[in-house]
Amino acid sequence: MGHCALRTYVMGQRAFTDEATEDDLRAMVHHTKESIAAGAHGFSTTRSVSHMTSDDKPVASRLATWEEFETLVKAMGAGMVEVAGEPRGADGEKARRYYEDLGKLAIESGRRSPSACSNRRAIPGAWRTTFDIIERTARQGGRMFAQVHSRALNVLPLFETHFRRQVGHVARHAQAAAQRAEAVAARRRQAPTPGRDRLQALRGPDRAWRRGAAAGMGLDLRADRHEGPYKSMAELARRRTPIQST
């Protein structure tokens, strides 16, 4: 049972702006119990700042208070709880309090609770605090598990989206640079200075080098040359000649 779906079903658009009322919470408790009884494996929620709607607003479960989350977990009666957490495993005091609250909830509810445990190079070894909390929870009868990964978790954007963003960024800078250069040139034409020719001679080789380097990489930084449509990674892959096995 997904918390965002449950909250939206019960509260409608208010799920994205408001705390739940007592009536809202009673309805969510009812549907949570109903879902578990019907065979749902558990309950999942997210409190992560990375999780947004398509219009860049927090997803519905991020508007829930901890008390709402706690009440729904304790109402389950069976199954496991999955949480995309607020802080990362290495975020110091806030992370410690967060994992201690999860451990307490695992003990009081009897629900299994896997928790992401990450590390940061900036704070090496901070994950040990989370492991200590999980170990202490287990000794007190709670079922709390660490989820780890062999590499950093990140976002892989669509190639086309990434390309358009980069091209737009470069094009805007190039256009702004061209406008500044034109403004400078206009001022110089109106009020020439004695050292202008010498300054242009010094800048000339550098500008020529930049133009040559851009041409060598196949780059055209003029803003009016970057109109779509662009090809996706799948389209580019289909154009390649398949590798022949030997």
Rosetta constraint file for C-alpha pairs under 8 A:
AtomPair CA 1 CA 5 HARMONIC 7.82 0.50
AtomPair CA 1 CA 6 HARMONIC 7.31 0.50
AtomPair CA 1 CA 32 HARMONIC 7.09 0.50
AtomPair CA 1 CA 35 HARMONIC 6.79 0.50
AtomPair CA 1 CA 36 HARMONIC 7.91 0.50
AtomPair CA 1 CA 40 HARMONIC 6.37 0.50
AtomPair CA 1 CA 41 HARMONIC 7.70 0.50
AtomPair CA 1 CA 42 HARMONIC 6.11 0.50
AtomPair CA 1 CA 43 HARMONIC 4.71 0.50
AtomPair CA 1 CA 44 HARMONIC 6.20 0.50
AtomPair CA 2 CA 6 HARMONIC 6.16 0.50
AtomPair CA 2 CA 43 HARMONIC 6.01 0.50
AtomPair CA 2 CA 44 HARMONIC 5.05 0.50
AtomPair CA 2 CA 45 HARMONIC 6.19 0.50
AtomPair CA 3 CA 7 HARMONIC 5.95 0.50
AtomPair CA 3 CA 43 HARMONIC 7.06 0.50
AtomPair CA 3 CA 44 HARMONIC 5.95 0.50
AtomPair CA 3 CA 45 HARMONIC 5.01 0.50
AtomPair CA 3 CA 46 HARMONIC 7.79 0.50
AtomPair CA 3 CA 60 HARMONIC 7.81 0.50
AtomPair CA 3 CA 61 HARMONIC 5.82 0.50
AtomPair CA 4 CA 8 HARMONIC 6.12 0.50
AtomPair CA 4 CA 45 HARMONIC 6.96 0.50
AtomPair CA 4 CA 59 HARMONIC 6.77 0.50
AtomPair CA 4 CA 60 HARMONIC 4.96 0.50
AtomPair CA 4 CA 61 HARMONIC 4.92 0.50
AtomPair CA 5 CA 9 HARMONIC 6.04 0.50
AtomPair CA 5 CA 60 HARMONIC 7.96 0.50
AtomPair CA 6 CA 10 HARMONIC 6.29 0.50
AtomPair CA 6 CA 28 HARMONIC 6.64 0.50
AtomPair CA 6 CA 31 HARMONIC 7.71 0.50
AtomPair CA 7 CA 11 HARMONIC 5.80 0.50
AtomPair CA 7 CA 12 HARMONIC 7.53 0.50
AtomPair CA 7 CA 15 HARMONIC 5.73 0.50
AtomPair CA 7 CA 28 HARMONIC 7.07 0.50
AtomPair CA 7 CA 60 HARMONIC 6.58 0.50
AtomPair CA 7 CA 61 HARMONIC 6.99 0.50
AtomPair CA 8 CA 12 HARMONIC 4.76 0.50
AtomPair CA 8 CA 13 HARMONIC 6.76 0.50
AtomPair CA 8 CA 14 HARMONIC 7.75 0.50
AtomPair CA 8 CA 15 HARMONIC 5.32 0.50
AtomPair CA 8 CA 16 HARMONIC 7.86 0.50
AtomPair CA 8 CA 60 HARMONIC 6.84 0.50
AtomPair CA 10 CA 24 HARMONIC 6.44 0.50
AtomPair CA 10 CA 27 HARMONIC 6.79 0.50
AtomPair CA 10 CA 28 HARMONIC 6.71 0.50
AtomPair CA 11 CA 15 HARMONIC 5.22 0.50
AtomPair CA 11 CA 20 HARMONIC 7.73 0.50
AtomPair CA 11 CA 24 HARMONIC 6.66 0.50
AtomPair CA 13 CA 17 HARMONIC 7.37 0.50
AtomPair CA 14 CA 18 HARMONIC 5.35 0.50
AtomPair CA 15 CA 19 HARMONIC 7.48 0.50
AtomPair CA 15 CA 20 HARMONIC 7.64 0.50
AtomPair CA 15 CA 60 HARMONIC 5.27 0.50
AtomPair CA 15 CA 61 HARMONIC 7.77 0.50
AtomPair CA 15 CA 63 HARMONIC 7.16 0.50
AtomPair CA 16 CA 57 HARMONIC 7.91 0.50
AtomPair CA 16 CA 58 HARMONIC 7.04 0.50
AtomPair CA 16 CA 59 HARMONIC 6.60 0.50
AtomPair CA 16 CA 60 HARMONIC 4.78 0.50
AtomPair CA 16 CA 63 HARMONIC 6.51 0.50
AtomPair CA 17 CA 60 HARMONIC 7.93 0.50
AtomPair CA 17 CA 63 HARMONIC 6.73 0.50
AtomPair CA 18 CA 63 HARMONIC 6.63 0.50
AtomPair CA 19 CA 63 HARMONIC 6.35 0.50
AtomPair CA 19 CA 64 HARMONIC 6.01 0.50
AtomPair CA 19 CA 65 HARMONIC 7.02 0.50
AtomPair CA 20 CA 24 HARMONIC 5.42 0.50
AtomPair CA 20 CA 25 HARMONIC 6.08 0.50
AtomPair CA 20 CA 64 HARMONIC 7.12 0.50
AtomPair CA 20 CA 68 HARMONIC 7.64 0.50
AtomPair CA 21 CA 25 HARMONIC 6.19 0.50
AtomPair CA 22 CA 26 HARMONIC 6.17 0.50
AtomPair CA 23 CA 27 HARMONIC 6.27 0.50
AtomPair CA 24 CA 28 HARMONIC 6.23 0.50
AtomPair CA 25 CA 29 HARMONIC 6.10 0.50
AtomPair CA 25 CA 68 HARMONIC 7.10 0.50
AtomPair CA 26 CA 30 HARMONIC 6.25 0.50
AtomPair CA 27 CA 31 HARMONIC 6.32 0.50
AtomPair CA 28 CA 32 HARMONIC 6.01 0.50
AtomPair CA 28 CA 72 HARMONIC 7.34 0.50
AtomPair CA 29 CA 33 HARMONIC 6.24 0.50
AtomPair CA 29 CA 71 HARMONIC 7.64 0.50
AtomPair CA 29 CA 72 HARMONIC 5.70 0.50
AtomPair CA 29 CA 75 HARMONIC 6.27 0.50
AtomPair CA 30 CA 34 HARMONIC 6.13 0.50
AtomPair CA 31 CA 35 HARMONIC 5.99 0.50
AtomPair CA 32 CA 36 HARMONIC 6.32 0.50
AtomPair CA 32 CA 72 HARMONIC 6.94 0.50
AtomPair CA 32 CA 75 HARMONIC 7.29 0.50
AtomPair CA 32 CA 76 HARMONIC 6.33 0.50
AtomPair CA 33 CA 37 HARMONIC 6.12 0.50
AtomPair CA 33 CA 75 HARMONIC 6.52 0.50
AtomPair CA 33 CA 76 HARMONIC 5.47 0.50
AtomPair CA 33 CA 77 HARMONIC 7.48 0.50
AtomPair CA 34 CA 38 HARMONIC 6.18 0.50
AtomPair CA 35 CA 39 HARMONIC 6.50 0.50
AtomPair CA 35 CA 40 HARMONIC 5.53 0.50
AtomPair CA 36 CA 40 HARMONIC 4.62 0.50
AtomPair CA 36 CA 41 HARMONIC 6.90 0.50
AtomPair CA 36 CA 42 HARMONIC 6.74 0.50
AtomPair CA 36 CA 76 HARMONIC 6.60 0.50
AtomPair CA 36 CA 77 HARMONIC 7.87 0.50
AtomPair CA 36 CA 78 HARMONIC 6.93 0.50
AtomPair CA 36 CA 79 HARMONIC 7.28 0.50
AtomPair CA 40 CA 79 HARMONIC 7.65 0.50
AtomPair CA 41 CA 79 HARMONIC 5.44 0.50
AtomPair CA 41 CA 80 HARMONIC 6.75 0.50
AtomPair CA 42 CA 76 HARMONIC 7.88 0.50
AtomPair CA 42 CA 78 HARMONIC 7.34 0.50
AtomPair CA 42 CA 79 HARMONIC 4.43 0.50
AtomPair CA 42 CA 80 HARMONIC 4.59 0.50
AtomPair CA 42 CA 81 HARMONIC 5.73 0.50
AtomPair CA 42 CA 82 HARMONIC 7.75 0.50
AtomPair CA 43 CA 73 HARMONIC 7.35 0.50
AtomPair CA 43 CA 79 HARMONIC 7.46 0.50
AtomPair CA 43 CA 80 HARMONIC 6.41 0.50
AtomPair CA 43 CA 81 HARMONIC 4.98 0.50
AtomPair CA 43 CA 82 HARMONIC 6.34 0.50
AtomPair CA 44 CA 81 HARMONIC 5.72 0.50
AtomPair CA 44 CA 82 HARMONIC 4.55 0.50
AtomPair CA 44 CA 83 HARMONIC 5.83 0.50
AtomPair CA 45 CA 61 HARMONIC 6.33 0.50
AtomPair CA 45 CA 82 HARMONIC 6.42 0.50
AtomPair CA 45 CA 83 HARMONIC 5.11 0.50
AtomPair CA 45 CA 84 HARMONIC 6.43 0.50
AtomPair CA 46 CA 51 HARMONIC 7.48 0.50
AtomPair CA 46 CA 61 HARMONIC 6.09 0.50
AtomPair CA 46 CA 62 HARMONIC 6.48 0.50
AtomPair CA 46 CA 83 HARMONIC 5.52 0.50
AtomPair CA 46 CA 84 HARMONIC 4.41 0.50
AtomPair CA 46 CA 85 HARMONIC 6.26 0.50
AtomPair CA 46 CA 86 HARMONIC 7.96 0.50
AtomPair CA 47 CA 51 HARMONIC 7.86 0.50
AtomPair CA 47 CA 61 HARMONIC 6.64 0.50
AtomPair CA 47 CA 62 HARMONIC 4.90 0.50
AtomPair CA 47 CA 83 HARMONIC 7.44 0.50
AtomPair CA 47 CA 84 HARMONIC 5.92 0.50
AtomPair CA 47 CA 85 HARMONIC 5.29 0.50
AtomPair CA 47 CA 86 HARMONIC 5.10 0.50
AtomPair CA 48 CA 62 HARMONIC 7.28 0.50
AtomPair CA 48 CA 84 HARMONIC 5.83 0.50
AtomPair CA 48 CA 85 HARMONIC 5.33 0.50
AtomPair CA 48 CA 86 HARMONIC 4.69 0.50
AtomPair CA 48 CA 87 HARMONIC 7.46 0.50
AtomPair CA 49 CA 58 HARMONIC 7.46 0.50
AtomPair CA 49 CA 62 HARMONIC 7.99 0.50
AtomPair CA 49 CA 86 HARMONIC 6.85 0.50
AtomPair CA 51 CA 58 HARMONIC 6.55 0.50
AtomPair CA 51 CA 59 HARMONIC 6.32 0.50
AtomPair CA 52 CA 56 HARMONIC 5.45 0.50
AtomPair CA 52 CA 57 HARMONIC 5.31 0.50
AtomPair CA 52 CA 58 HARMONIC 4.61 0.50
AtomPair CA 52 CA 59 HARMONIC 5.15 0.50
AtomPair CA 53 CA 57 HARMONIC 5.23 0.50
AtomPair CA 53 CA 58 HARMONIC 6.08 0.50
AtomPair CA 53 CA 59 HARMONIC 5.49 0.50
AtomPair CA 58 CA 62 HARMONIC 6.11 0.50
AtomPair CA 58 CA 63 HARMONIC 7.44 0.50
AtomPair CA 59 CA 63 HARMONIC 7.54 0.50
AtomPair CA 60 CA 64 HARMONIC 7.37 0.50
AtomPair CA 64 CA 68 HARMONIC 6.04 0.50
AtomPair CA 64 CA 69 HARMONIC 6.84 0.50
AtomPair CA 65 CA 69 HARMONIC 6.59 0.50
AtomPair CA 66 CA 70 HARMONIC 6.02 0.50
AtomPair CA 67 CA 71 HARMONIC 6.00 0.50
AtomPair CA 68 CA 72 HARMONIC 6.34 0.50
AtomPair CA 69 CA 73 HARMONIC 6.29 0.50
AtomPair CA 70 CA 74 HARMONIC 6.21 0.50
AtomPair CA 70 CA 105 HARMONIC 7.04 0.50
AtomPair CA 71 CA 75 HARMONIC 6.19 0.50
AtomPair CA 72 CA 76 HARMONIC 6.50 0.50
AtomPair CA 73 CA 81 HARMONIC 7.28 0.50
AtomPair CA 73 CA 109 HARMONIC 6.83 0.50
AtomPair CA 73 CA 111 HARMONIC 7.69 0.50
AtomPair CA 74 CA 108 HARMONIC 7.71 0.50
AtomPair CA 74 CA 109 HARMONIC 4.96 0.50
AtomPair CA 77 CA 109 HARMONIC 7.90 0.50
AtomPair CA 77 CA 111 HARMONIC 7.94 0.50
AtomPair CA 78 CA 111 HARMONIC 6.75 0.50
AtomPair CA 79 CA 111 HARMONIC 6.41 0.50
AtomPair CA 79 CA 112 HARMONIC 7.17 0.50
AtomPair CA 80 CA 111 HARMONIC 5.38 0.50
AtomPair CA 80 CA 112 HARMONIC 4.68 0.50
AtomPair CA 80 CA 113 HARMONIC 6.04 0.50
AtomPair CA 81 CA 111 HARMONIC 6.56 0.50
AtomPair CA 81 CA 112 HARMONIC 6.10 0.50
AtomPair CA 81 CA 113 HARMONIC 5.01 0.50
AtomPair CA 81 CA 114 HARMONIC 7.13 0.50
AtomPair CA 82 CA 113 HARMONIC 6.15 0.50
AtomPair CA 82 CA 114 HARMONIC 6.13 0.50
AtomPair CA 82 CA 115 HARMONIC 7.27 0.50
AtomPair CA 83 CA 113 HARMONIC 7.88 0.50
AtomPair CA 83 CA 114 HARMONIC 7.61 0.50
AtomPair CA 83 CA 115 HARMONIC 6.72 0.50
AtomPair CA 84 CA 115 HARMONIC 7.80 0.50
AtomPair CA 84 CA 116 HARMONIC 7.50 0.50
AtomPair CA 85 CA 115 HARMONIC 7.81 0.50
AtomPair CA 85 CA 116 HARMONIC 7.59 0.50
AtomPair CA 86 CA 95 HARMONIC 7.94 0.50
AtomPair CA 86 CA 98 HARMONIC 7.72 0.50
AtomPair CA 87 CA 91 HARMONIC 6.11 0.50
AtomPair CA 87 CA 94 HARMONIC 6.82 0.50
AtomPair CA 87 CA 95 HARMONIC 5.36 0.50
AtomPair CA 87 CA 98 HARMONIC 7.55 0.50
AtomPair CA 88 CA 95 HARMONIC 6.55 0.50
AtomPair CA 88 CA 117 HARMONIC 7.31 0.50
AtomPair CA 88 CA 118 HARMONIC 6.43 0.50
AtomPair CA 88 CA 119 HARMONIC 7.86 0.50
AtomPair CA 89 CA 95 HARMONIC 6.08 0.50
AtomPair CA 89 CA 116 HARMONIC 7.35 0.50
AtomPair CA 89 CA 117 HARMONIC 5.07 0.50
AtomPair CA 89 CA 118 HARMONIC 4.90 0.50
AtomPair CA 89 CA 119 HARMONIC 6.11 0.50
AtomPair CA 89 CA 126 HARMONIC 7.14 0.50
AtomPair CA 89 CA 127 HARMONIC 5.74 0.50
AtomPair CA 89 CA 130 HARMONIC 6.69 0.50
AtomPair CA 90 CA 95 HARMONIC 6.92 0.50
AtomPair CA 90 CA 118 HARMONIC 6.74 0.50
AtomPair CA 90 CA 119 HARMONIC 5.57 0.50
AtomPair CA 90 CA 120 HARMONIC 6.32 0.50
AtomPair CA 90 CA 123 HARMONIC 6.56 0.50
AtomPair CA 90 CA 126 HARMONIC 5.03 0.50
AtomPair CA 90 CA 127 HARMONIC 5.90 0.50
AtomPair CA 91 CA 95 HARMONIC 5.36 0.50
AtomPair CA 91 CA 126 HARMONIC 8.00 0.50
AtomPair CA 92 CA 96 HARMONIC 6.35 0.50
AtomPair CA 92 CA 126 HARMONIC 7.48 0.50
AtomPair CA 93 CA 97 HARMONIC 6.31 0.50
AtomPair CA 94 CA 98 HARMONIC 6.18 0.50
AtomPair CA 95 CA 99 HARMONIC 6.13 0.50
AtomPair CA 96 CA 100 HARMONIC 6.12 0.50
AtomPair CA 96 CA 129 HARMONIC 7.00 0.50
AtomPair CA 96 CA 130 HARMONIC 6.87 0.50
AtomPair CA 97 CA 101 HARMONIC 6.20 0.50
AtomPair CA 98 CA 102 HARMONIC 6.38 0.50
AtomPair CA 99 CA 103 HARMONIC 6.08 0.50
AtomPair CA 99 CA 130 HARMONIC 6.74 0.50
AtomPair CA 99 CA 133 HARMONIC 6.91 0.50
AtomPair CA 100 CA 104 HARMONIC 6.15 0.50
AtomPair CA 100 CA 133 HARMONIC 6.36 0.50
AtomPair CA 101 CA 105 HARMONIC 6.18 0.50
AtomPair CA 102 CA 106 HARMONIC 6.14 0.50
AtomPair CA 102 CA 113 HARMONIC 7.82 0.50
AtomPair CA 103 CA 107 HARMONIC 6.35 0.50
AtomPair CA 103 CA 133 HARMONIC 7.11 0.50
AtomPair CA 103 CA 134 HARMONIC 6.82 0.50
AtomPair CA 103 CA 137 HARMONIC 5.45 0.50
AtomPair CA 103 CA 142 HARMONIC 6.89 0.50
AtomPair CA 103 CA 144 HARMONIC 6.70 0.50
AtomPair CA 104 CA 108 HARMONIC 6.20 0.50
AtomPair CA 104 CA 137 HARMONIC 7.30 0.50
AtomPair CA 104 CA 142 HARMONIC 7.84 0.50
AtomPair CA 105 CA 109 HARMONIC 5.77 0.50
AtomPair CA 105 CA 110 HARMONIC 7.92 0.50
AtomPair CA 106 CA 110 HARMONIC 5.51 0.50
AtomPair CA 106 CA 111 HARMONIC 5.46 0.50
AtomPair CA 106 CA 112 HARMONIC 6.47 0.50
AtomPair CA 106 CA 113 HARMONIC 6.34 0.50
AtomPair CA 106 CA 137 HARMONIC 7.75 0.50
AtomPair CA 106 CA 142 HARMONIC 5.12 0.50
AtomPair CA 106 CA 143 HARMONIC 6.16 0.50
AtomPair CA 106 CA 144 HARMONIC 6.60 0.50
AtomPair CA 107 CA 111 HARMONIC 7.62 0.50
AtomPair CA 107 CA 137 HARMONIC 6.98 0.50
AtomPair CA 107 CA 140 HARMONIC 7.05 0.50
AtomPair CA 107 CA 141 HARMONIC 6.05 0.50
AtomPair CA 107 CA 142 HARMONIC 4.14 0.50
AtomPair CA 107 CA 143 HARMONIC 7.21 0.50
AtomPair CA 108 CA 142 HARMONIC 7.80 0.50
AtomPair CA 110 CA 142 HARMONIC 6.41 0.50
AtomPair CA 110 CA 143 HARMONIC 7.19 0.50
AtomPair CA 111 CA 142 HARMONIC 7.73 0.50
AtomPair CA 111 CA 143 HARMONIC 6.75 0.50
AtomPair CA 112 CA 142 HARMONIC 7.54 0.50
AtomPair CA 112 CA 143 HARMONIC 4.83 0.50
AtomPair CA 112 CA 144 HARMONIC 5.85 0.50
AtomPair CA 112 CA 145 HARMONIC 7.78 0.50
AtomPair CA 113 CA 143 HARMONIC 6.27 0.50
AtomPair CA 113 CA 144 HARMONIC 4.72 0.50
AtomPair CA 113 CA 145 HARMONIC 6.20 0.50
AtomPair CA 114 CA 144 HARMONIC 5.61 0.50
AtomPair CA 114 CA 145 HARMONIC 4.41 0.50
AtomPair CA 114 CA 146 HARMONIC 5.71 0.50
AtomPair CA 114 CA 147 HARMONIC 6.31 0.50
AtomPair CA 115 CA 144 HARMONIC 7.23 0.50
AtomPair CA 115 CA 145 HARMONIC 5.98 0.50
AtomPair CA 115 CA 146 HARMONIC 5.03 0.50
AtomPair CA 115 CA 147 HARMONIC 5.54 0.50
AtomPair CA 116 CA 146 HARMONIC 5.81 0.50
AtomPair CA 116 CA 147 HARMONIC 4.49 0.50
AtomPair CA 116 CA 148 HARMONIC 6.23 0.50
AtomPair CA 117 CA 127 HARMONIC 6.51 0.50
AtomPair CA 117 CA 130 HARMONIC 6.99 0.50
AtomPair CA 117 CA 146 HARMONIC 5.81 0.50
AtomPair CA 117 CA 147 HARMONIC 5.68 0.50
AtomPair CA 117 CA 148 HARMONIC 5.57 0.50
AtomPair CA 118 CA 127 HARMONIC 6.43 0.50
AtomPair CA 118 CA 148 HARMONIC 6.51 0.50
AtomPair CA 118 CA 149 HARMONIC 7.74 0.50
AtomPair CA 119 CA 123 HARMONIC 7.38 0.50
AtomPair CA 119 CA 124 HARMONIC 6.74 0.50
AtomPair CA 119 CA 125 HARMONIC 7.17 0.50
AtomPair CA 119 CA 126 HARMONIC 6.63 0.50
AtomPair CA 119 CA 127 HARMONIC 5.72 0.50
AtomPair CA 120 CA 124 HARMONIC 5.99 0.50
AtomPair CA 120 CA 126 HARMONIC 7.91 0.50
AtomPair CA 126 CA 130 HARMONIC 7.71 0.50
AtomPair CA 127 CA 131 HARMONIC 6.49 0.50
AtomPair CA 128 CA 132 HARMONIC 6.11 0.50
AtomPair CA 129 CA 133 HARMONIC 6.41 0.50
AtomPair CA 130 CA 134 HARMONIC 6.28 0.50
AtomPair CA 131 CA 135 HARMONIC 6.10 0.50
AtomPair CA 131 CA 146 HARMONIC 7.38 0.50
AtomPair CA 132 CA 136 HARMONIC 6.12 0.50
AtomPair CA 133 CA 137 HARMONIC 6.08 0.50
AtomPair CA 134 CA 138 HARMONIC 6.22 0.50
AtomPair CA 134 CA 144 HARMONIC 5.85 0.50
AtomPair CA 134 CA 145 HARMONIC 6.69 0.50
AtomPair CA 134 CA 146 HARMONIC 7.43 0.50
AtomPair CA 135 CA 139 HARMONIC 6.37 0.50
AtomPair CA 136 CA 140 HARMONIC 6.45 0.50
AtomPair CA 137 CA 141 HARMONIC 6.49 0.50
AtomPair CA 137 CA 142 HARMONIC 5.13 0.50
AtomPair CA 137 CA 143 HARMONIC 7.15 0.50
AtomPair CA 137 CA 144 HARMONIC 6.79 0.50
AtomPair CA 138 CA 142 HARMONIC 4.85 0.50
AtomPair CA 138 CA 143 HARMONIC 5.80 0.50
AtomPair CA 138 CA 144 HARMONIC 6.63 0.50
AtomPair CA 149 CA 153 HARMONIC 7.96 0.50
AtomPair CA 157 CA 161 HARMONIC 6.79 0.50
AtomPair CA 157 CA 162 HARMONIC 6.19 0.50
AtomPair CA 158 CA 162 HARMONIC 6.16 0.50
AtomPair CA 158 CA 232 HARMONIC 7.92 0.50
AtomPair CA 159 CA 163 HARMONIC 5.99 0.50
AtomPair CA 159 CA 232 HARMONIC 6.33 0.50
AtomPair CA 159 CA 233 HARMONIC 5.98 0.50
AtomPair CA 160 CA 164 HARMONIC 6.12 0.50
AtomPair CA 160 CA 230 HARMONIC 6.48 0.50
AtomPair CA 160 CA 231 HARMONIC 6.62 0.50
AtomPair CA 160 CA 232 HARMONIC 5.29 0.50
AtomPair CA 160 CA 233 HARMONIC 7.17 0.50
AtomPair CA 161 CA 165 HARMONIC 6.25 0.50
AtomPair CA 162 CA 166 HARMONIC 6.24 0.50
AtomPair CA 163 CA 167 HARMONIC 6.03 0.50
AtomPair CA 164 CA 168 HARMONIC 5.92 0.50
AtomPair CA 164 CA 230 HARMONIC 7.96 0.50
AtomPair CA 165 CA 169 HARMONIC 6.13 0.50
AtomPair CA 166 CA 170 HARMONIC 6.22 0.50
AtomPair CA 167 CA 171 HARMONIC 5.89 0.50
AtomPair CA 167 CA 226 HARMONIC 7.05 0.50
AtomPair CA 168 CA 172 HARMONIC 6.05 0.50
AtomPair CA 168 CA 223 HARMONIC 7.89 0.50
AtomPair CA 168 CA 226 HARMONIC 7.82 0.50
AtomPair CA 169 CA 173 HARMONIC 6.40 0.50
AtomPair CA 170 CA 174 HARMONIC 6.06 0.50
AtomPair CA 170 CA 221 HARMONIC 6.74 0.50
AtomPair CA 171 CA 175 HARMONIC 6.03 0.50
AtomPair CA 171 CA 221 HARMONIC 5.75 0.50
AtomPair CA 171 CA 222 HARMONIC 6.14 0.50
AtomPair CA 171 CA 223 HARMONIC 4.57 0.50
AtomPair CA 171 CA 226 HARMONIC 7.71 0.50
AtomPair CA 172 CA 176 HARMONIC 6.12 0.50
AtomPair CA 172 CA 223 HARMONIC 6.80 0.50
AtomPair CA 173 CA 177 HARMONIC 6.03 0.50
AtomPair CA 174 CA 178 HARMONIC 6.14 0.50
AtomPair CA 174 CA 221 HARMONIC 6.14 0.50
AtomPair CA 174 CA 222 HARMONIC 6.49 0.50
AtomPair CA 174 CA 223 HARMONIC 7.03 0.50
AtomPair CA 175 CA 179 HARMONIC 6.25 0.50
AtomPair CA 175 CA 222 HARMONIC 6.92 0.50
AtomPair CA 175 CA 223 HARMONIC 6.22 0.50
AtomPair CA 176 CA 180 HARMONIC 6.22 0.50
AtomPair CA 177 CA 181 HARMONIC 6.10 0.50
AtomPair CA 178 CA 182 HARMONIC 6.16 0.50
AtomPair CA 179 CA 183 HARMONIC 6.23 0.50
AtomPair CA 180 CA 184 HARMONIC 6.20 0.50
AtomPair CA 181 CA 185 HARMONIC 6.08 0.50
AtomPair CA 182 CA 186 HARMONIC 6.12 0.50
AtomPair CA 183 CA 187 HARMONIC 6.34 0.50
AtomPair CA 184 CA 188 HARMONIC 6.24 0.50
AtomPair CA 185 CA 189 HARMONIC 6.20 0.50
AtomPair CA 186 CA 190 HARMONIC 6.42 0.50
AtomPair CA 187 CA 191 HARMONIC 6.20 0.50
AtomPair CA 187 CA 192 HARMONIC 8.00 0.50
AtomPair CA 188 CA 192 HARMONIC 4.95 0.50
AtomPair CA 188 CA 193 HARMONIC 7.39 0.50
AtomPair CA 192 CA 196 HARMONIC 6.93 0.50
AtomPair CA 195 CA 199 HARMONIC 6.18 0.50
AtomPair CA 196 CA 200 HARMONIC 6.17 0.50
AtomPair CA 197 CA 201 HARMONIC 6.21 0.50
AtomPair CA 198 CA 202 HARMONIC 6.41 0.50
AtomPair CA 199 CA 203 HARMONIC 6.29 0.50
AtomPair CA 200 CA 204 HARMONIC 5.84 0.50
AtomPair CA 201 CA 205 HARMONIC 7.59 0.50
AtomPair CA 202 CA 206 HARMONIC 7.77 0.50
AtomPair CA 203 CA 207 HARMONIC 6.31 0.50
AtomPair CA 204 CA 208 HARMONIC 6.16 0.50
AtomPair CA 205 CA 209 HARMONIC 6.07 0.50
AtomPair CA 206 CA 210 HARMONIC 6.33 0.50
AtomPair CA 207 CA 211 HARMONIC 6.26 0.50
AtomPair CA 208 CA 212 HARMONIC 6.11 0.50
AtomPair CA 209 CA 213 HARMONIC 6.04 0.50
AtomPair CA 210 CA 214 HARMONIC 6.12 0.50
AtomPair CA 211 CA 215 HARMONIC 6.17 0.50
AtomPair CA 212 CA 216 HARMONIC 6.04 0.50
AtomPair CA 213 CA 217 HARMONIC 6.39 0.50
AtomPair CA 214 CA 218 HARMONIC 6.31 0.50
AtomPair CA 214 CA 219 HARMONIC 5.11 0.50
AtomPair CA 214 CA 220 HARMONIC 7.09 0.50
AtomPair CA 215 CA 219 HARMONIC 5.66 0.50
AtomPair CA 215 CA 220 HARMONIC 7.23 0.50
AtomPair CA 220 CA 225 HARMONIC 7.17 0.50
AtomPair CA 221 CA 225 HARMONIC 7.59 0.50
AtomPair CA 222 CA 226 HARMONIC 7.57 0.50
AtomPair CA 231 CA 235 HARMONIC 5.92 0.50
AtomPair CA 231 CA 236 HARMONIC 6.54 0.50
AtomPair CA 232 CA 236 HARMONIC 6.37 0.50
AtomPair CA 233 CA 237 HARMONIC 6.10 0.50
AtomPair CA 234 CA 238 HARMONIC 6.29 0.50
AtomPair CA 235 CA 239 HARMONIC 6.67 0.50
AtomPair CA 236 CA 240 HARMONIC 6.88 0.50
